[in-house]
């Protein structure tokens, strides 16, 4: 998943970098920074879901206001935490790749 997100990020960064007329290395670094930060935000919001879920019994009647709520099952809570950790790890990895590949700042 990390390779897939990183590959799509590189392709999008190269496209937008070419349109903006920036250098290849700098556009890739900025793309890694932006997508990494977006992943961190996704991880934050997925991890902060409350303990209640909408009760989906009335699937045939769509409504903006849920009719009933229920407690999340332990499996749903575990899945929420696992997805949050996945987003945060991918986001931090992309930001690290951006820092390593950034031509404006040298690490060593």
Secondary structure, DSSP 4 states (H G I P E B T S, - for coil): -HHHHHHHHHHHHHHHHHHHT--HHHHHHHHHHHHHHHHHHHHHHHHT--SEEE-TT-TTS--SS-S-EEEPPHHHHHHHHHHHHHHHHHHHHHHHHHHHH-SSS---
